[in-house]
Amino acid sequence: MFKLTSLNLNGIRSATSKGLEAWLAQAQPDCICVQEVKAQATDVAGKFESFGDLKGHFHFAEKKGYSGVGIYTRAMPSDVRVGYGSQEFDAEGRYVELRFDTPSRKFSIISAYFPSGSSGEDRQAAKFRFLEEFYPHLQDLRSGRELVLCGDLNIAHQEIDLKSWKGNKKNAGFLPEERAWMTKALTDGGLVDVHRTLHPTATEESYTWWSNRGQAYAKNVGWRLDYHLATPAFAATAKEVAIYKAEKFSDHAPVTVAYDWTF
């Protein structure tokens, strides 16, 4: 089995101070995609370049303490792609892709962090621009290779993906346009929401993010914002999914899928 984890760290220094490395040593994923590293190359050097035998590859934001994504992997990639060619968003550290290509197969693992949009109209407009330009990139990729995109997409797709859906219809993360983008990606776009193939009706046990306000975590007033989106052939190898909540490394929970897949 190939165990692949996705986790928004909300800061790598913060997450590691809360026991992340000990959990990784125990859980032993083969690969972990991380988002919101919130660090620069100089911060990572000598401290967070690896977790055990998992070697990290990163896309840092130009702005300090902001965004940033990474992939830690045991297998050696054949190629590393940092950014997806966006003039606007590559500076924000939102995309790293590891390719594991052989003469007989092309396969990519992507760690992505979609813009939030919750801080105001300007950022929501930026989120819409990101979605519009990222979709064709995904289509170009999937036309020639198997892939799995892991990350914090900052979108709850369906009503079952958040506790308070009635009160959030006009809020970032559950806007009709955002949900329509996800629907398009999962229909015309040819991608599969791996969690939903394994648990098509699960609700409260599927949440992966909780606001730090009030008692959201204690009352499980959560959202499912963290995904594995995959091409159908790779998605079909998924056997089980686990959302780890026994410890809290950030405001997101790690989402691990076991795939019947070998390198």
HELIX and SHEET records of a PDB file:
HELIX    1   1 ILE A   12  SER A   17  1                                   6    
HELIX    2   2 LEU A   20  ALA A   27  1                                   8    
HELIX    3   3 ALA A   41  VAL A   44  1                                   4    
HELIX    4   4 ASP A   90  GLU A   92  5                                   3    
HELIX    5   5 GLU A  121  ARG A  142  1                                  22    
HELIX    6   6 GLU A  159  ASP A  161  5                                   3    
HELIX    7   7 LYS A  166  ASN A  168  5                                   3    
HELIX    8   8 PRO A  176  LEU A  186  1                                  11    
HELIX    9   9 VAL A  194  LEU A  198  1                                   5    
HELIX   10  10 GLU A  204  SER A  206  5                                   3    
HELIX   11  11 PRO A  232  ALA A  235  1                                   4    
SHEET    1   A 7 SER A  50  PHE A  51  0                                        
SHEET    2   A 7 LEU A  54  HIS A  59 -1                                        
SHEET    3   A 7 VAL A  69  THR A  73 -1                                        
SHEET    4   A 7 CYS A  31  GLN A  35 -1                                        
SHEET    5   A 7 PHE A   2  ASN A   8  1                                        
SHEET    6   A 7 VAL A 255  TYR A 259 -1                                        
SHEET    7   A 7 ALA A 238  ILE A 243 -1                                        
SHEET    1   B 6 ASP A  79  VAL A  82  0                                        
SHEET    2   B 6 TYR A  95  ARG A  99 -1                                        
SHEET    3   B 6 PHE A 107  TYR A 113 -1                                        
SHEET    4   B 6 GLU A 146  ASP A 152  1                                        
SHEET    5   B 6 ASP A 226  ALA A 230 -1                                        
SHEET    6   B 6 VAL A 192  ASP A 193 -1                                        
SHEET    1   C 2 TRP A 209  TRP A 210  0                                        
SHEET    2   C 2 GLY A 222  TRP A 223 -1                                        
END                                                                             
